[in-house]
Amino acid sequence: MVFRDSTDRDRWCQPDGLLFDPARNRIVVTEIKLRHCSEAYYQLFDLYCPVVRCLFPTWHVSGVEICRWFDPATATPATPRMREDPFDAVSGEFNVHIWNP
């Protein structure tokens, strides 16, 4: 999707997925990475979640990085909070789900 930011520039926003939970009036924005990384934090908190909140103002929005490999030594702006289920993502936290098929 294309949106206009506060500087009146057109910007592109394409989250990897949106998980809708109508029973709890929640949307979980997903960012899928092979390896856990700080880039996922910035994509979720600085772009995707704010845009989704604007599109769905009456819904609760949270974000989760879904990755295959997680290295706890990877530096990130916030402490990752591990979630067994992406639907358990908490708004305002850097939620991480390890996908292990």
N, C-alpha and C positions, 0 to 999 in steps of 0.2 A: 504494500500500500504506500501511497505517496501522501505526505502531510507537509504542512507549512509550519516551520518552527518560529520562535519568537523574533528571529532576525529577518523574517519574511522570506526565508530560503525554502525551496522545495527539498525535502529529504525523503529517503527511502527507508521503509521499515518492513522487515519480513521475518517475524519470529518462526522458529521451526515448528511450533505447534501451540494450539490452544486447547486445553482440557476444560470442558464445561461441566459443572456440577450444579444443575438447576435446583436440586433439593436443598443445597446449602447456599445458593445464590453466589457461587464462586467460579472464578476463572483462574486456571493455573497456566501461566505462560511458560513454555518449555524452550530451552536452548540445549541442543544435542551436540555433544562433543565426544570425540574418541577418547581424549585424555582431559582430565580436570585442568582448567586453566583460568587465569584471572580475566581473560577476555570475556568469558561467559558472564561474570559479575557485571562488567560495564554494559554489555549488551542488554542484560535483564533490567538493571537498575537505572541506567541512563537513557534507555531508548524504549525497549519493548513494553515494560510494565506501565510507564507513564502514558504511552500512546493507547494501550488497551484500556487504561482507566478513563481516558477521555472518550473513547468509543463506547464504553459500557459504564457510565457514571453511577449506576445503581448497583453494580456488582462489586464484590470483594475480589481484588486481584492480588495474586502472589506469583512468584517466579521460581523455577527450579531448573538447575543444570542437570541434565541426564548424561552420564558418561559411562564409558566401559571400564576405564582405568582411573583410579583415584590415588594420587600421591599426596599424603598429608603435608609434605614438605613444600609443596607448591605455594608460593606467596600469593595471597589474594587480599583485597582491601578489607574484607570482613571474614570472620571465622565461618567456615562452612558448617552447616547444620545438616547432618545426614538424615535422610528420610527413606524409610522402607517402601513407602508408597508415594508417588508424586502428588496424589490428591491430598496428602497431609502437609503440603507446603504451607508455611506460615508467612503472612505478609510482613515485609520489612526485614526478613532474614534471608541470608544467602543459602538457600536450600539446595542440597545435592542428593541425587538418587543414583546409585550405582546400578546400571543395567547389567544383570548377570543371567543370561538365558540358560 
